[in-house]
Amino acid sequence: MLRLLSILAALWVSAGQTAEDDRVLDNAAATVDKYCALNADLEELDVDAAREDLEGGAGEDNFIVKLIEEAGIARQNGDTPAQIADRFGEIADPGFVASKAFAMVLAILLFVLWVLCCWFVCCPCLCRACCRCCQRKWATGKIFKGILWLLFIAFGVAAVIMVSTSMRGATMIDNGISGTACAAATLIEDAVAGSPTYQFTGLLPAYNTLAGLATILNPGSSFLNQLQTIIDQTQEIQKAVDLASGTIEALETMMNNPVNINPVSDPTNPSSSTMYHKCQVCEPLAEILGRINDVFASSTGEAMAQLRGKIEENLQGQAAEDLRVSITAAMEPIQAAKDAFVEQVGFFVEPGSGGFQASTEMVAGENSMLQPAVLAFFALYLLIAVSALIALALWSAKDQQGEKPDHCCVRFCTGCVSCSACIYAMIVLLICGIMVIVAMFGSGLCLVMIDFNQETGTNLMAAVGADVPAEVEMALKIADRCFSLTHPEFDPGFSRNLADIVDIPPMNQTKADAGETSTIREEIFSFALDPILQQIDNAEASLAGDGSAPSIASDANTLELLAMIGALDMSALYLPVESELAATSSPYKPMMDDVQGSTSPFKAYLVNSVSCSNVSLSEDLGDLGGQSVPGIEAMAVDGFTVQGSDVPALSYYMDAPMSGSCPSYTGGTCNNNLTMQFFKPGCDAAVAFLQDVKQQFQTEELFMCTYIVNGPTDPTPCYPRNMVQSGGAWTNTCLNGGTVYRRTRKCTLAEFNSFVKGAEQDIRKTFEYFDSITSSLLTAIITDMKDLVQTDIITPVVDLLDMLNCGFMRAFWEGLTTNMCYRGMNGFRLIANSYVISGLLSLCIALLIIIPWKISRDNADKLAREGGPVVQGSV
């Protein structure tokens, strides 16, 4: 059959995928080839240890997290942005910030001290002038020099360790950048090409499929035209349903009409005077018609008609437009996510200028300058350390123990090394101080990323003083479900399917008015798929075991019920209502009155129907079957028997028998065979009841008949029993333009009885017509229409909904945080800490190497001035 949607889907995907999307895809593939192979060779990361390192970098009380938490509390309390800012000022810990800025503060203090003290080293005259009082001759022993040598050797070893640590940090940054690029590239490929592992069809195909569905639901689309063709081909099934149900409804209308249940003098005015009779089978007959309707409703043909109608209802007209609008509304956040995705994530795989790779090529990859830069700082440190060792060796070799001045190169070398080490320490401590602060904020932000969820995002928006409109809240919800690492990767009770996450306005107006939202899956299933799927199941369940449609016309229950309708004689089933006759306002009350303890003999006429003759009810009428119902003739002249007792006719009580025939009897006066003359009023009332009421049932239009007519302008009755099938075609179907028209008018008892009894043949014939149409259209509806909708609408939509799992984004987020934070940020912090240590070691070198300079300087100055004895044991 038709596969239009499948063909269009391929066109939609190719049309929806822009040149920019293609370029990003190509870049992603190249990035995967370039970086992911390298990332696969990395040793497994100890996540717990890496997190501890991050927490150490962020501080025991994560400043960033604390700010976000406080913003969340302020948001819940309804605080203004100004109040939130004041709260931030209260919780800020200057001591904590100062501890992280220790290296930078130390560098500034060191610079001040160096500016003040460097002149004493650089200018001997200034040193002699200012330090004369504390200068003396020094003699150093081997132990003292040995200690200095051990310290300087330790500084050299520490330098090697720091170089190793910094290089490890640089490697971690390199690996982190490569891993980030790999994760981003994998994300793009998964998002676009799909991820079978995480059951994701692909963001662009998903968007384009929804766009395609919205397109085919546009009026005049090729798909709807194809669907309309099938619906037009199967219109006969609806006609058959309408004819059968219209015939049943015509009979139901008559049976349920109040003036037919309790006839009145003017049937067009239900409030007119009563006719003191009630239909004995109208209500039971309604139950019979209900049973026929049940058989009809469970038939294959009715199920086929319901399926056809449901497809027409849900996939055409206003319902299709509503569904298209809902799908379009659902596409908006996906469109925004797709555009932001291509724009933002594309940065990570962009190889050209301005892309992530070009921006990081100086610190990662083959052309990385990070390791040489790290080594350059330590090379300077090593140069200073080596210079210090040379200066120390020179001093050790040239030290004259204060007996005479040392060689001037001793003071020059030690002084230069001390100044250089101090300058290096200032520069490195300043740089690494900034790096430590950056690492603190970076580690804090990394922990926020790792622990991110919807609440964190909302608090973060509050922290920056931004509102959280509905679309932002929806984006945070998607981020929470798709990205957050706080939820288990595989949790049966936690859906990461976008069809269950994205909220859209409900099509149910009551829910919409209540401010409730719905999801894509709920809307599509509730208003489009479930009703159709249910009707498909009903249609298939109604089929016989061989796959054919069971006949409703030959169904045993149908035949039994129709036989009951055919056996009805409505004239025999209208009996007097005792309560109405006995009412105070009734002119016929005397015939119901018992006089002086004697029962009125005229009560026996309560069993007489409005039929002229007596009627024996058919056995087909169930509980009523087999009974003999006396009529008007029996009441007037013949008499009858009730439960073995003879009941005389009215003529028995008259001076002369009544003359005439049913329905018109005249003559006679009630004065005969009245054992008690006080029953005469009852006899007169009975005669009046016969002539004024009973006889009118046979002559007047006291009923409302409902029947099928030829058309809206042709009131001629049309009887479905006259339909004829010839060569597979049916004629005289009583359908005018595919519509059944009915008319209701006043009618006589004979007409009413004819319509009721004729309904049996009409219903039987419409069921035969219905069975014939059902069999001929079984393939068109059960097979063709079902296959078209099931294969081209339902299956693609269900498959799409099931393949919108965004768990692959969690894998990306995990890869991003692992590489950018656990590797990159921790590596950056290692380098910063190594620089801090190298700066402190350089400062120690500057302070220690000044000792030989001071000894040599004092000895030279002292000997130059005094030539006095050496002070032993001073050092």
C-alpha positions in Angstrom: 0.0 0.0 0.0 1.0 3.6 0.4 4.4 4.5 1.9 4.2 8.2 1.4 5.5 9.2 4.8 8.6 7.0 4.5 9.5 8.7 1.2 8.8 12.2 2.4 10.8 11.5 5.6 14.0 11.1 3.6 13.3 14.3 1.7 12.6 16.2 4.9 15.8 15.0 6.5 17.9 16.0 3.6 16.0 19.3 3.2 16.2 20.1 6.9 19.9 19.4 7.2 21.5 22.7 6.3 25.0 23.3 4.8 26.1 24.5 8.3 24.9 21.3 9.8 26.9 19.3 7.2 30.0 21.3 7.9 29.7 20.8 11.6 29.2 17.0 11.0 32.3 16.8 8.9 34.2 18.7 11.5 32.9 16.4 14.2 34.0 13.3 12.3 37.5 14.7 11.8 37.6 15.6 15.5 36.6 12.1 16.5 39.3 10.6 14.3 41.9 13.1 15.7 41.2 13.0 19.5 39.1 10.0 20.5 41.8 7.5 19.6 44.1 9.4 21.9 41.5 9.6 24.6 40.9 5.8 24.5 44.6 5.1 25.4 44.4 7.2 28.7 44.5 5.3 31.9 41.3 5.0 33.9 40.6 8.1 36.1 40.1 7.7 39.8 36.9 9.9 40.0 36.7 9.9 43.8 40.3 11.1 44.1 39.9 13.6 41.3 36.8 15.0 43.0 38.7 15.4 46.3 41.3 17.3 44.4 38.6 19.6 43.0 37.1 20.1 46.5 40.5 20.9 47.8 41.0 23.5 45.1 37.6 25.0 45.7 38.1 25.1 49.4 36.5 23.2 52.3 33.4 25.4 52.0 32.9 25.8 48.3 32.4 29.5 47.8 30.6 29.2 44.5 28.2 26.5 45.7 27.5 28.4 48.8 26.6 31.5 46.8 24.2 29.4 44.6 22.6 27.8 47.6 22.1 31.1 49.3 20.6 32.5 46.1 18.1 29.6 46.1 17.1 30.3 49.6 16.7 34.0 48.8 14.6 33.1 45.8 12.3 30.9 47.9 11.9 33.8 50.3 11.1 36.2 47.5 14.1 38.4 48.1 14.9 41.2 45.6 18.2 41.2 43.6 19.5 44.0 45.9 18.7 41.8 49.0 20.4 38.9 47.4 23.5 41.0 46.7 23.6 42.1 50.4 23.3 38.5 51.4 26.3 37.6 49.2 28.3 40.4 51.0 27.4 38.8 54.4 28.5 35.3 53.5 31.7 36.3 51.7 34.7 35.2 53.9 37.6 37.7 53.4 39.9 35.3 55.2 39.1 32.5 52.8 39.7 34.7 49.7 42.9 36.0 51.3 44.2 32.5 51.9 43.7 31.7 48.3 45.5 34.9 47.3 48.4 34.2 49.7 50.9 33.9 46.9 49.9 37.1 45.2 49.9 39.0 48.5 53.3 37.6 49.3 54.6 38.7 45.9 53.4 42.2 46.5 55.0 42.3 50.0 58.2 40.8 48.6 58.3 43.5 45.9 58.0 46.2 48.5 60.8 44.7 50.7 63.0 44.1 47.6 62.7 47.7 46.5 63.7 48.8 50.0 66.5 46.4 50.6 68.1 45.7 47.2 70.2 48.8 47.5 72.2 47.2 50.4 73.3 44.4 48.1 73.8 46.4 45.0 75.6 49.4 46.6 78.5 48.4 49.0 78.9 52.0 50.2 75.2 52.1 51.3 75.7 48.8 53.1 78.8 50.1 54.9 77.1 53.3 55.9 73.9 51.7 57.2 75.1 48.4 58.6 78.4 49.5 60.1 77.2 48.9 63.7 76.3 45.3 63.0 79.2 44.3 60.8 81.8 42.0 62.2 84.4 39.5 61.0 83.0 36.0 60.4 84.6 32.6 60.4 82.4 29.6 59.1 82.9 26.0 59.9 82.4 22.9 57.8 79.2 22.1 59.5 77.6 25.4 58.6 78.7 25.1 55.0 77.6 21.5 54.9 74.1 22.5 56.0 74.0 25.1 53.3 75.1 22.6 50.7 72.4 20.1 51.8 69.7 22.8 51.7 70.7 23.9 48.2 70.9 20.3 47.0 67.4 19.8 48.4 66.2 22.8 46.5 67.6 21.2 43.3 65.8 17.9 44.1 62.6 19.8 44.8 63.0 21.6 41.5 63.1 18.2 39.7 60.0 17.1 41.6 58.1 20.3 40.8 59.1 20.0 37.2 57.7 16.4 37.2 54.5 17.6 38.9 54.0 20.5 36.6 54.6 18.3 33.5 52.0 15.9 34.8 49.6 18.9 35.2 50.4 20.0 31.7 49.7 16.5 30.4 46.4 16.4 32.3 45.5 19.7 30.6 46.5 18.3 27.2 44.5 15.2 27.8 41.5 17.2 29.2 41.4 19.4 26.1 41.7 16.4 23.8 39.0 14.5 25.8 36.7 17.6 25.7 37.0 17.8 22.0 36.4 14.1 21.7 33.3 14.3 23.9 31.9 17.3 22.0 32.5 15.6 18.6 30.9 12.4 19.9 28.0 14.4 21.1 27.5 16.0 17.7 27.6 12.6 15.9 25.2 11.1 18.4 22.9 14.0 18.3 22.8 14.1 14.5 23.3 10.5 13.4 21.7 9.1 16.5 22.9 6.8 19.3 21.5 3.2 19.3 23.2 2.7 22.7 21.1 5.4 24.3 18.0 5.0 22.0 18.3 8.4 20.4 17.2 8.8 16.8 19.1 12.1 16.3 18.2 15.6 17.1 18.0 16.8 13.5 16.1 13.7 12.2 13.7 14.1 15.2 13.1 17.7 14.4 12.6 17.0 10.7 10.3 14.1 11.4 8.1 16.3 13.6 8.3 18.9 10.9 7.3 16.3 8.4 4.3 15.2 10.5 3.2 18.7 10.9 3.5 19.2 7.1 1.5 16.2 6.1 -1.3 17.3 8.5 -1.6 20.5 6.5 -4.9 20.6 4.5 -4.4 19.5 0.9 -1.2 17.6 1.6 -0.4 14.5 -0.4 -0.8 12.2 2.5 -4.2 13.6 3.5 -5.3 13.4 -0.1 -4.3 9.7 -0.2 -6.2 9.2 3.1 -9.2 11.0 1.7 -9.2 8.7 -1.3 -9.4 5.6 0.9 -12.1 7.3 3.1 -14.1 8.1 0.0 -13.7 4.5 -1.2 -15.0 3.2 2.1 -17.9 5.7 2.5 -20.4 2.9 1.8 -19.7 1.4 5.2 -20.8 4.6 6.8 -23.9 4.7 4.7 -24.7 1.1 5.8 -24.1 2.1 9.4 -26.3 5.2 9.1 -29.1 3.2 7.4 -29.1 0.5 10.0 -28.9 2.8 12.9 -31.4 5.2 11.3 -33.9 2.4 11.0 -33.4 1.3 14.6 -33.5 4.9 15.8 -36.8 5.4 14.0 -38.4 2.6 16.0 -36.7 3.7 19.2 -38.0 7.2 18.7 -41.6 5.9 18.4 -41.2 3.6 21.4 -39.7 6.4 23.6 -42.2 9.1 22.6 -44.2 9.9 25.7 -47.5 10.3 23.7 -47.0 6.8 22.3 -46.4 5.4 25.8 -49.3 7.2 27.4 -51.6 8.4 24.5 -53.3 11.8 24.8 -56.2 13.3 22.8 -53.8 15.5 20.8 -50.4 13.9 20.2 -48.9 17.2 19.1 -49.7 18.6 22.6 -48.4 16.2 25.2 -50.2 18.1 27.9 -53.6 17.5 26.4 -56.1 15.2 28.1 -55.1 11.6 28.6 -56.6 8.6 26.8 -56.3 6.5 30.0 -54.2 3.8 28.3 -50.6 2.8 28.5 -48.3 0.9 26.2 -47.4 -2.4 27.8 -44.4 -3.2 25.6 -42.8 0.2 24.7 -40.3 0.1 27.6 -39.5 -3.6 27.2 -39.2 -3.0 23.4 -36.7 -0.3 24.1 -34.7 -2.9 26.0 -35.0 -5.2 23.0 -33.7 -2.5 20.7 -30.8 -1.9 23.2 -29.9 -5.6 22.8 -30.0 -5.3 19.0 -27.8 -2.2 19.3 -25.3 -4.2 21.4 -25.1 -6.9 18.7 -24.8 -4.2 16.1 -22.1 -2.3 18.0 -20.0 -5.4 18.4 -20.1 -6.3 14.7 -17.1 -6.1 12.4 -18.9 -3.6 10.2 -19.6 -1.2 13.1 -15.9 -1.6 14.3 -14.8 -0.8 10.7 -17.1 2.2 10.6 -15.8 3.4 14.0 -12.2 2.9 12.7 -12.9 4.9 9.6 -14.7 7.6 11.5 -11.9 7.8 14.1 -9.2 8.2 11.5 -11.3 10.7 9.7 -12.0 12.6 13.0 -8.4 12.6 14.3 -6.5 13.0 11.0 -8.7 15.4 9.2 -10.3 18.8 9.8 -10.0 20.7 13.0 -8.6 17.7 14.9 -5.7 17.4 12.4 -5.1 21.1 12.6 -5.1 21.0 16.5 -2.6 18.1 16.3 -0.5 19.9 13.8 -0.4 23.0 16.0 0.6 20.9 19.0 3.4 19.2 17.1 4.6 22.6 15.9 4.5 23.9 19.5 6.6 20.9 20.5 9.1 21.6 17.7 9.9 25.1 19.1 12.0 24.0 22.0 13.6 21.3 19.9 14.3 23.9 17.2 15.9 26.2 19.8 17.9 23.3 21.2 19.1 22.3 17.8 20.1 25.8 16.8 21.9 26.4 20.1 23.5 22.9 19.8 24.9 23.5 16.4 26.1 27.0 17.3 27.6 26.3 20.7 28.8 22.7 20.4 30.0 23.4 16.9 32.7 25.6 18.5 34.3 22.6 20.0 34.9 20.9 16.6 35.6 24.0 14.6 39.2 23.5 13.2 39.5 27.1 11.9 40.2 30.4 13.6 37.9 31.1 16.5 37.2 27.4 17.2 38.0 25.4 20.2 40.8 23.5 18.6 42.5 26.7 17.3 42.0 28.4 20.6 43.6 25.6 22.5 46.4 24.6 20.1 48.8 26.6 22.1 48.2 24.5 25.2 47.2 21.1 23.7 48.2 18.9 20.8 51.3 18.5 18.7 51.9 22.2 18.6 51.3 22.8 22.3 53.4 25.4 23.9 52.1 24.5 27.4 54.9 22.1 28.4 57.7 24.4 27.0 56.1 27.3 28.9 56.0 25.3 32.1 59.6 24.1 31.5 60.6 27.7 30.8 59.6 28.9 34.3 61.4 25.9 35.9 64.4 26.4 33.6 64.8 29.9 35.1 64.4 28.3 38.5 67.0 25.7 37.7 69.3 28.4 36.3 69.0 30.3 39.6 69.5 27.1 41.6 72.6 26.2 39.6 73.8 29.7 39.9 73.3 29.5 43.6 75.3 26.3 43.8 78.1 27.9 41.8 78.0 30.9 44.0 78.0 28.7 47.1 80.9 26.6 45.7 82.8 29.8 44.9 82.3 31.1 48.4 83.2 27.7 49.9 86.4 27.7 47.9 87.3 31.4 48.3 86.2 31.9 51.9 89.2 33.4 53.8 87.6 32.8 57.2 87.9 36.6 57.9 91.7 36.6 57.8 91.6 38.6 54.7 88.9 39.8 52.3 87.3 37.2 50.0 87.6 37.6 46.3 85.2 40.2 45.0 83.5 37.6 42.7 82.2 35.9 45.8 80.1 38.9 46.8 79.2 39.7 43.2 77.9 36.1 42.5 76.0 35.6 45.7 74.5 39.1 45.5 73.4 38.6 41.9 71.9 35.2 42.7 70.0 36.5 45.6 68.6 39.4 43.6 67.7 37.1 40.7 66.0 34.6 43.0 64.0 37.3 44.7 62.9 38.8 41.3 62.0 35.3 40.1 60.0 34.6 43.3 58.1 37.9 43.0 57.1 37.2 39.4 56.2 33.5 39.9 54.3 34.1 43.1 52.3 36.9 41.4 51.5 34.7 38.4 50.7 31.6 40.4 48.7 33.6 42.9 46.4 34.6 40.1 46.4 31.0 38.9 45.4 29.7 42.3 42.5 32.2 42.5 41.4 31.1 39.0 41.8 27.5 40.0 39.6 28.2 43.1 36.8 29.6 41.0 37.3 27.0 38.3 37.2 24.1 40.7 34.0 25.6 42.3 32.4 26.0 38.9 33.4 22.4 38.0 31.7 21.1 41.1 28.6 23.0 40.2 28.7 21.5 36.7 29.2 18.0 38.1 26.4 18.4 40.6 24.1 20.4 38.3 20.4 19.8 38.4 17.2 21.8 37.8 17.3 23.3 41.3 20.9 24.3 40.9 20.2 26.0 37.6 17.2 27.9 39.0 19.4 29.0 42.0 22.1 30.0 39.6 19.7 32.2 37.7 18.7 33.8 41.0 22.4 34.3 41.8 22.9 36.5 38.7 19.6 38.3 39.3 17.8 36.8 36.3 14.1 35.8 36.2 13.1 32.3 35.2 10.5 32.5 32.5 8.6 29.4 31.4 11.0 28.7 28.4 14.0 28.9 30.7 12.4 26.6 33.2 11.7 24.2 30.4 15.4 24.4 29.3 16.5 23.7 32.9 14.2 20.7 33.1 15.7 19.3 29.9 19.2 20.0 31.2 18.3 18.2 34.5 17.0 15.1 32.8 19.5 15.0 30.0 22.8 16.3 31.4 22.6 16.0 35.2 25.1 13.5 36.7 23.2 13.5 40.0 20.7 11.0 38.6 21.8 7.3 38.0 22.7 6.5 34.4 20.1 3.7 34.2 17.1 4.3 36.4 13.8 2.6 35.3 11.7 5.2 37.1 13.5 8.2 35.6 12.7 9.1 31.9 15.3 10.8 29.8 13.0 10.7 26.8 12.3 14.2 25.3 8.8 13.1 24.5 8.2 12.8 28.3 10.2 15.9 29.3 9.1 18.7 27.0 5.9 20.3 28.3 3.4 21.7 25.8 -0.1 23.2 26.2 -2.7 20.4 26.5 -5.4 20.1 23.8 -7.9 19.3 26.6 -9.4 22.8 27.3 -10.3 21.9 30.9 -6.7 21.1 31.6 -5.5 24.2 29.7 -7.8 26.5 31.6 -6.5 25.0 34.9 -3.0 25.9 33.9 -1.9 22.3 33.5 0.7 21.2 30.9 1.1 18.0 29.0 3.9 16.2 27.2 4.4 15.4 23.6 3.8 11.7 24.2 0.7 12.3 26.2 -0.9 14.6 23.6 0.0 12.4 20.6 -1.2 9.2 22.2 -4.3 10.6 24.0 -5.7 12.6 21.2 -4.3 10.9 18.1 -2.9 7.4 18.4 -4.8 5.7 21.3 -8.3 6.3 19.8 -7.2 4.9 16.4 -5.3 2.0 18.0 -8.3 1.1 20.1 -10.5 1.1 17.0 -8.0 -1.0 15.1 -8.0 -3.5 18.0 -11.8 -3.5 18.1 -12.1 -4.1 14.3 -9.6 -7.0 14.4 -11.1 -8.5 17.5 -14.6 -8.6 15.8 -13.3 -10.9 13.0 -14.1 -14.5 13.0 -11.4 -17.1 13.4 -10.9 -17.3 9.6 -10.5 -13.6 9.3 -13.9 -13.0 7.8 -16.6 -10.6 9.1 -19.3 -12.5 11.1 -22.8 -11.9 9.7 -25.0 -9.8 11.9 -28.2 -10.5 9.9 -27.9 -14.2 10.6 -26.7 -13.8 14.2 -28.9 -16.0 16.5 -29.5 -13.1 19.0 -30.4 -10.8 16.1 -32.9 -13.3 14.7 -34.5 -13.9 18.1 -34.9 -10.2 18.8 -36.2 -9.4 15.4 -38.8 -12.2 15.7 -40.0 -10.6 18.9 -40.5 -7.3 17.0 -42.3 -9.0 14.1 -44.7 -10.7 16.5 -45.9 -7.5 18.1 -49.6 -6.3 17.7 -49.5 -2.9 19.2 -53.3 -2.6 19.3 -53.4 -5.5 21.8 -50.7 -4.0 24.0 -52.4 -0.8 25.0 -54.4 -1.4 28.2 -56.3 0.9 30.5 -54.5 2.6 33.4 -56.5 2.0 36.6 -55.0 4.9 38.5 -56.0 7.3 35.8 -59.5 6.0 35.6 -59.9 6.0 39.3 -58.7 9.6 39.6 -61.1 12.1 41.1 -60.9 14.2 37.9 -61.7 11.2 35.7 -65.3 11.1 34.2 -64.9 7.3 34.2 -64.2 7.0 37.9 -67.6 5.4 38.7 -66.7 2.2 36.8 -63.8 1.8 39.2 -65.7 2.5 42.3 -66.7 -0.3 44.7 -70.2 0.3 46.2 -71.3 -0.7 49.6 -68.6 -3.3 49.9 -69.3 -4.8 46.6 -66.5 -4.9 43.9 -67.4 -3.1 40.7 -67.9 -5.6 37.9 -66.6 -3.0 35.4 -63.0 -3.3 36.8 -62.8 -6.4 34.7 -62.6 -4.3 31.6 -59.1 -3.1 32.6 -57.7 -6.1 30.6 -59.4 -5.1 27.4 -57.0 -3.6 24.8 -57.8 -1.2 22.0 -57.8 -4.0 19.4 -61.2 -4.7 17.9 -60.8 -8.5 18.2 -59.2 -10.6 20.8 -55.5 -11.2 20.2 -53.4 -14.2 21.1 -49.9 -13.0 21.7 -47.1 -14.9 19.9 -44.7 -17.2 21.8 -41.9 -15.1 20.3 -42.8 -12.4 22.8 -41.2 -14.2 25.7 -43.1 -13.7 29.0 -46.0 -12.1 27.2 -46.3 -15.0 24.7 -49.3 -17.3 24.7 -51.6 -14.8 26.4 -55.1 -14.0 25.0 -55.9 -10.3 25.2 -59.6 -9.4 24.9 -60.4 -6.5 22.6 -63.2 -3.9 22.1 -65.7 -6.5 20.7 -65.3 -8.6 23.8 -66.0 -5.6 26.0 -69.0 -4.4 24.0 -70.9 -7.5 22.9 -69.0 -10.8 23.2 -67.7 -11.0 26.7 -64.6 -12.9 27.6 -62.9 -15.1 30.2 -60.3 -14.0 32.7 -58.4 -16.7 34.7 -61.3 -19.1 34.2 -64.0 -16.6 35.1 -66.5 -15.4 32.6 -66.8 -11.6 32.2 -70.0 -10.4 30.6 -70.0 -7.7 27.9 -71.5 -4.3 28.4 -74.6 -5.5 26.4 -75.3 -7.9 29.2 -76.1 -4.9 31.4 -78.4 -3.1 28.8 -82.0 -3.3 28.0 -81.0 -4.1 24.5 -77.7 -5.4 23.1 -75.4 -2.8 21.6 -75.6 -2.4 17.8 -72.9 -1.8 15.2 -69.5 -3.2 14.9 -66.0 -2.3 16.0 -65.0 0.4 16.3 -68.5 1.9 16.4 -71.1 0.6 18.9 -74.3 2.4 19.8 -77.6 1.8 21.6 -78.7 0.2 24.8 -79.4 1.6 28.2 -77.8 0.3 31.5 -80.8 -1.0 33.4 -80.6 -4.8 32.9 -79.0 -7.5 35.0 -77.9 -5.0 37.6 -78.2 -6.9 40.8 -77.7 -3.7 42.6 -79.0 -0.5 41.0 -76.2 1.5 42.6 -73.8 0.0 39.9 -75.7 1.9 37.2 -73.3 4.9 37.3 -70.5 2.5 36.8 -72.2 0.9 33.8 -72.9 4.3 32.2 -69.2 5.3 32.8 -68.0 2.1 31.2 -70.2 2.7 28.1 -68.9 6.2 27.8 -65.3 4.9 28.2 -66.0 2.5 25.3 -67.5 5.1 23.0 -65.4 8.1 24.0 -62.0 6.5 24.4 -61.7 2.9 23.1 -63.4 3.6 19.8 -61.2 6.7 19.2 -58.1 4.5 19.3 -59.4 2.9 16.1 -60.5 6.1 14.4 -58.4 9.0 15.5 -54.7 9.9 15.0 -53.6 9.5 18.5 -50.0 8.4 17.9 -46.7 9.9 16.6 -45.1 7.8 13.9 -41.4 8.2 13.0 -40.3 6.7 9.7 -37.7 7.0 6.9 -38.6 9.2 4.0 -37.2 9.6 0.5 -35.6 12.9 1.1 -35.7 16.3 2.9 -38.3 17.5 0.4 -40.1 14.2 -0.3 -42.1 13.0 2.7 -43.0 9.8 1.0 -42.2 6.8 3.3 -39.3 4.7 2.2 -39.1 1.2 3.5 -35.6 -0.5 3.6 -37.4 -3.9 3.3 -37.8 -3.0 -0.4 -34.0 -2.8 -1.0 -32.8 -5.1 -3.8 -29.3 -6.4 -4.5 -28.4 -7.0 -8.1 -24.9 -7.8 -9.3 -23.3 -6.6 -6.1 -25.2 -3.2 -6.2 -28.0 -2.2 -4.0 -31.1 -0.2 -5.1 -33.9 1.5 -3.1 -31.5 2.0 -0.2 -33.5 4.9 1.3 -30.3 6.9 1.3 -30.5 10.4 -0.2 -27.0 11.6 -0.9 -25.7 9.1 1.6 -28.0 10.6 4.3 -31.0 9.0 6.1 -33.9 11.4 6.5 -36.7 10.7 8.9 -40.1 12.2 9.5 -42.4 12.3 12.5 -46.2 12.9 12.2 -49.5 12.1 13.7 -50.8 8.7 12.7 -53.6 6.2 13.5 -53.2 3.0 15.5 -53.2 1.0 12.3 -50.4 3.0 10.9 -48.5 2.9 14.1 -48.8 -0.8 14.3 -47.8 -1.2 10.7 -44.6 0.9 11.2 -43.7 -1.1 14.4 -44.3 -4.6 12.8 -42.6 -3.5 9.6 -39.5 -2.4 11.5 -38.6 -6.1 11.8 -38.3 -6.5 8.1 -36.6 -3.1 7.7 -34.0 -3.8 10.3 -33.4 -7.3 8.9 -32.9 -5.9 5.5 -30.6 -3.1 6.6 -28.5 -5.8 8.5 -28.2 -7.8 5.2 -27.1 -4.7 3.4 -24.7 -3.9 6.2 -23.2 -7.4 6.1 -22.8 -7.2 2.3 -21.1 -3.8 2.5 -18.9 -5.0 5.4 -17.7 -8.0 3.5 -17.0 -6.1 0.3 -15.0 -3.4 2.2 -13.2 -5.6 4.7 -9.9 -5.3 2.8 -10.2 -1.6 2.1 -10.8 -0.7 5.8 -9.2 -3.5 7.9 -6.2 -3.9 5.6 -5.6 -0.8 3.4 -6.7 1.9 5.8 -5.2 0.2 8.8 -1.9 -0.4 7.0 -1.7 3.2 5.8 -2.2 4.7 9.2 -0.4 2.1 11.2 2.6 1.9 8.9 2.9 5.5 7.8 1.7 7.4 10.8 1.5 5.4 14.0 4.6 3.2 13.7 6.9 6.1 12.7 5.5 8.3 15.4 5.8 5.6 18.1 9.3 4.7 16.9 10.3 8.4 17.0 8.8 8.9 20.5 10.7 5.8 21.7 14.0 7.0 20.2 14.1 10.5 21.8 16.2 9.4 24.7 18.7 12.1 25.6 20.9 9.9 27.8 23.7 10.4 25.3 23.9 14.0 26.5 24.6 12.8 30.0 27.5 10.8 28.5 28.8 14.0 26.9 28.4 16.0 30.1 30.2 13.2 32.0 33.0 13.3 29.4 33.1 17.1 29.5 33.4 17.3 33.3 35.8 14.4 33.4 38.2 15.9 30.9 37.6 19.6 31.5 37.4 19.4 35.3 38.9 16.2 36.6 41.8 16.4 34.2 42.1 19.9 32.9 41.2 21.9 36.0 43.1 19.6 38.3 46.1 19.8 36.0 45.9 23.6 36.0 45.8 23.5 39.8 48.8 21.2 39.9 50.8 23.7 37.8 49.7 26.6 39.9 50.6 24.8 43.1 54.0 23.8 41.6 54.6 27.4 40.7 53.8 28.5 44.3 56.3 26.0 45.6 58.9 27.0 43.1 58.4 30.6 44.0 58.7 29.8 47.7 61.9 27.7 47.0 63.3 30.6 45.0 62.6 32.9 47.9 64.4 30.5 50.2 67.4 30.5 47.8 67.4 34.3 47.8 67.3 34.4 51.6 69.9 31.6 52.1 72.4 32.7 49.5 72.4 36.2 51.1 74.2 34.6 54.1 77.5 34.0 52.2 77.1 37.4 50.7 76.7 38.9 54.1 79.7 37.0 55.6 81.9 38.0 52.7 80.6 41.6 52.7 81.2 42.0 56.5 84.6 40.5 56.4 85.7 42.7 53.6 84.4 45.9 55.1 85.6 45.1 58.6 89.1 44.2 57.4 89.2 47.4 55.3 88.3 49.6 58.3 90.0 47.8 61.2 92.0 44.8 60.3 90.8 43.5 63.7 90.7 39.9 64.9 88.3 37.3 63.6 85.2 36.6 65.7 85.2 32.9 66.2 82.1 30.9 66.7 79.8 33.5 65.3 78.2 31.2 62.8 
